[in-house]
Amino acid sequence: MNRAQRRKAGIKKKVPTYTFNQEQLYAEIKKGVEQYREGLKEEMGTQAIRVVIFASLLILRDKWGFGKKRLQDFMYEFAEQVECLKKGYVSLEDMINVIEEETGLNIKDLVKF
């Protein structure tokens, strides 16, 4: 296609062409798969947190009559605990141990991880 034909067709610039050897191609594919996997992992984690928070809010409202203020307080504290986990300030094991020590409730037997 010559310049006049490209102008008529509305093509402003040639599409760049890349040449990869097999190793480079596999590396690019692997990089793309890893990016997709990370995005999927983050999306699934977000979805899991949403399920837990919404189910908790519904239970607190239905069973114990929590109103707007107490539900907001719960959401704030929940988000704080999740952030502490993400930043590595505490581990899930630490949280489980605190609950067990302070209440005597052995949640390891109730919820299998």
NORJO-V375451 format. One record per residue. N is the residue number from 0. SS is DSSP state (helix for helix, strand for strand, loop for the rest). Layout:
<<N SS> <N SS>>
This chain:
<<0 loop> <1 loop> <2 helix> <3 helix> <4 helix> <5 helix> <6 helix> <7 helix> <8 helix> <9 loop> <10 loop> <11 loop> <12 loop> <13 loop> <14 loop> <15 loop> <16 loop> <17 loop> <18 loop> <19 loop> <20 loop> <21 helix> <22 helix> <23 helix> <24 helix> <25 helix> <26 helix> <27 helix> <28 helix> <29 helix> <30 helix> <31 helix> <32 helix> <33 helix> <34 helix> <35 helix> <36 helix> <37 helix> <38 helix> <39 helix> <40 helix> <41 helix> <42 helix> <43 helix> <44 helix> <45 helix> <46 helix> <47 helix> <48 helix> <49 helix> <50 helix> <51 helix> <52 helix> <53 helix> <54 helix> <55 helix> <56 helix> <57 helix> <58 helix> <59 helix> <60 helix> <61 helix> <62 helix> <63 helix> <64 loop> <65 loop> <66 loop> <67 helix> <68 helix> <69 helix> <70 helix> <71 helix> <72 helix> <73 helix> <74 helix> <75 helix> <76 helix> <77 helix> <78 helix> <79 helix> <80 helix> <81 helix> <82 helix> <83 helix> <84 helix> <85 helix> <86 helix> <87 loop> <88 loop> <89 loop> <90 loop> <91 helix> <92 helix> <93 helix> <94 helix> <95 helix> <96 helix> <97 helix> <98 helix> <99 helix> <100 helix> <101 helix> <102 helix> <103 loop> <104 loop> <105 loop> <106 helix> <107 helix> <108 helix> <109 helix> <110 loop> <111 loop> <112 loop>>
